[in-house]
Amino acid sequence: MVERINAAKPDIVWVGLGAPKQERWMAAHLGRLKAPVMIGVGAAFDFHAGVKPQAPRWMQRNGLEWLFRMVTEPRRLAGRYLRCNTLFLWYLAQQRLGWRRFPITENAVCGKAGT
């Protein structure tokens, strides 16, 4: 796969595997791909292909697309959203209060911040 991507000489590699799989894939292939940019796009390909419904515009405009997705795919997303979003808010509070600093690393994945 790496050889095929490199042979195509893309400027951008769009990765639509969903979180955290796409972040892990990009981290694992960092330095192996010659493309200067990799972007994780989650379900964007599914939305554009009409495979998955997208949230109504009012939900998108108000930052609630995550809620629409969780309601439409609760088994797949509820645990991840609850676990990762809660963890993110906890880490954010710790950093804002000066209790802890989280450096940005290539390996930062939900549940393993700063590692």
Secondary structure, DSSP 8 states (H G I E B T S, - for coil): -HHHHHHH--SEEEE-S-TTHHHHHHHHHTTTS--SEEEE-TTHHHHHHTSS----HHHHHTT-HHHHHHHHSHHHHHHHHHHHHHHHHHHHHHHHTTS------TT--TT-TT-
